[in-house]
């Protein structure tokens, strides 16, 4: 006859042992408070409801107060950054004779440069300019006629030259 295995009792003790003593005490206190609250509710339901409502209201008010204290300050609005841009004449437009290229630069610009290049391989050296000052393109700078034969480049940097603030470029057709 085969041996019969002994039945093992359910092991609830293992689960109970995994709970820390502090958690056991906290659970016991919560059960006792629940019993007391139920007893109080049975004796005077309206008073108990008022007590619970006041207590939870106070707790909610305290939490709101703490949240308001911890709230981070509003971020500062992002300052609108002005880009380096060639404003006029419109890029790709046809020009004749001398013409003025109007520019826009960021307020922190201190060193600005421009370059004019003719497609007939004549390049005018990169020149320093007062920032925001418009560039006059003389007829002798861009004398090769045709579509997009005159190139204008404009760039801006910080006063010490360490920060490049941007650039823009445009091609113009010459009659």
C-alpha positions as CSV (number, residue, x, y, z in Angstrom):
1,X,0.0,0.0,0.0
2,X,1.4,3.4,-1.0
3,X,2.3,5.8,1.7
4,X,-0.2,8.5,2.3
5,X,1.2,12.0,2.3
6,X,0.2,14.0,5.3
7,X,-1.9,17.0,4.6
8,X,-0.2,20.2,5.5
9,X,-2.3,22.9,7.1
10,X,-2.6,26.2,5.2
11,X,0.4,28.4,5.9
12,X,-1.1,31.8,6.9
13,X,1.6,32.3,9.3
14,X,4.2,32.9,6.6
15,X,2.2,35.8,5.2
16,X,1.7,37.2,8.7
17,X,5.5,37.0,9.4
18,X,6.3,39.0,6.3
19,X,4.4,42.0,7.7
20,X,6.6,44.3,9.8
21,X,5.7,44.8,13.4
22,X,5.0,48.5,12.8
23,X,2.5,47.6,10.1
24,X,0.8,45.1,12.3
25,X,0.3,47.8,15.0
26,X,-0.9,50.3,12.4
27,X,-3.4,47.7,11.1
28,X,-4.6,47.0,14.6
29,X,-5.1,50.7,15.4
30,X,-7.0,51.2,12.1
31,X,-9.3,48.3,13.0
32,X,-10.0,49.6,16.5
33,X,-10.7,53.1,15.1
34,X,-13.1,51.6,12.6
35,X,-14.9,49.8,15.3
36,X,-15.1,52.9,17.5
37,X,-16.4,55.0,14.5
38,X,-19.0,52.3,13.7
39,X,-20.1,52.3,17.4
40,X,-20.2,56.2,17.5
41,X,-22.2,56.1,14.2
42,X,-24.8,53.7,15.7
43,X,-25.3,55.9,18.7
44,X,-25.6,59.3,16.9
45,X,-25.3,59.1,13.1
46,X,-25.7,62.8,12.4
47,X,-23.0,63.9,14.9
48,X,-20.6,61.3,13.6
49,X,-21.2,62.4,10.0
50,X,-20.5,66.0,11.1
51,X,-17.3,65.0,12.9
52,X,-16.1,63.1,9.9
53,X,-17.0,65.9,7.5
54,X,-15.2,68.5,9.7
55,X,-12.1,66.3,10.1
56,X,-11.8,65.5,6.4
57,X,-12.5,69.1,5.5
58,X,-9.7,70.2,7.8
59,X,-7.4,67.6,6.3
60,X,-8.3,68.8,2.8
61,X,-7.7,72.4,3.7
62,X,-4.3,71.5,5.2
63,X,-3.3,69.6,2.1
64,X,-4.3,72.5,-0.1
65,X,-2.3,74.9,2.1
66,X,0.8,72.6,1.8
67,X,0.4,72.3,-1.9
68,X,0.1,76.1,-2.3
69,X,3.3,76.5,-0.2
70,X,5.2,74.0,-2.4
71,X,3.9,75.4,-5.7
72,X,6.7,76.4,-7.9
73,X,6.8,80.0,-9.0
74,X,5.3,80.8,-12.4
75,X,7.9,80.6,-15.1
76,X,9.0,83.9,-16.6
77,X,7.5,84.5,-20.0
78,X,9.8,83.7,-22.8
79,X,11.3,86.8,-24.3
80,X,10.6,87.0,-28.0
81,X,13.9,86.6,-29.8
82,X,14.5,88.7,-32.8
83,X,16.2,86.8,-35.5
84,X,18.8,88.1,-37.9
85,X,16.7,88.8,-41.1
86,X,17.0,90.5,-44.4
87,X,13.7,92.4,-44.6
88,X,13.8,94.0,-48.0
89,X,14.0,94.0,-50.9
90,X,12.2,90.7,-51.2
91,X,14.5,87.7,-51.7
92,X,14.7,86.7,-55.3
93,X,13.5,90.1,-56.6
94,X,15.0,91.9,-59.6
95,X,17.1,94.9,-58.9
96,X,18.9,97.5,-61.0
97,X,21.5,100.0,-60.1
98,X,22.4,100.6,-56.5
99,X,19.9,99.2,-54.0
100,X,19.7,99.0,-50.2
101,X,19.2,95.8,-48.2
102,X,17.3,96.5,-45.0
103,X,18.2,94.2,-42.0
104,X,16.9,93.3,-38.6
105,X,19.2,92.0,-35.8
106,X,18.8,90.9,-32.1
107,X,19.1,93.6,-29.5
108,X,22.3,92.0,-28.0
109,X,24.1,92.2,-31.3
110,X,27.4,94.1,-31.2
111,X,29.5,92.7,-34.1
112,X,27.8,92.4,-37.5
113,X,29.2,91.3,-40.8
114,X,28.1,91.4,-44.4
115,X,29.3,89.9,-47.6
116,X,28.3,90.7,-51.2
117,X,29.1,88.2,-53.9
118,X,28.6,88.5,-57.7
119,X,28.1,85.3,-59.7
120,X,30.7,86.5,-62.1
121,X,33.2,85.4,-59.4
122,X,33.8,88.8,-57.8
123,X,33.6,88.5,-54.0
124,X,33.7,91.5,-51.8
125,X,35.4,90.7,-48.5
126,X,33.5,90.2,-45.4
127,X,33.2,93.6,-43.8
128,X,32.3,94.7,-40.2
129,X,29.3,96.9,-39.9
130,X,27.4,98.7,-37.2
131,X,24.7,96.3,-36.2
132,X,21.3,96.9,-37.8
133,X,22.7,99.3,-40.3
134,X,21.4,98.7,-43.8
135,X,23.7,97.5,-46.6
136,X,24.0,99.5,-49.8
137,X,24.7,97.2,-52.7
138,X,26.4,99.3,-55.3
139,X,26.0,98.5,-59.0
140,X,29.7,97.7,-59.2
141,X,29.4,95.0,-56.5
142,X,26.7,93.1,-58.5
143,X,27.3,93.8,-62.1
144,X,26.5,90.3,-63.7
145,X,23.0,90.4,-65.1
146,X,20.7,87.4,-64.7
147,X,18.6,85.4,-62.3
148,X,19.9,85.2,-58.7
149,X,23.4,86.5,-59.6
150,X,23.8,88.8,-56.6
151,X,24.3,87.2,-53.2
152,X,24.1,89.1,-49.9
153,X,25.0,87.6,-46.5
154,X,24.5,89.2,-43.1
155,X,25.5,87.9,-39.7
156,X,25.5,89.1,-36.0
157,X,27.5,88.1,-33.0
158,X,27.8,89.2,-29.3
159,X,30.2,92.0,-28.4
160,X,33.1,89.7,-27.6
161,X,32.3,87.5,-30.6
162,X,31.8,84.4,-28.4
163,X,28.1,84.0,-29.2
164,X,26.8,83.7,-32.8
165,X,23.4,85.3,-32.9
166,X,22.3,84.3,-36.4
167,X,22.6,85.1,-40.0
168,X,20.5,85.5,-43.1
169,X,21.2,85.5,-46.9
170,X,19.4,86.5,-50.0
171,X,19.9,86.2,-53.8
172,X,18.8,89.0,-56.1
173,X,18.4,89.0,-59.8
174,X,20.1,91.8,-61.7
175,X,18.8,93.6,-64.8
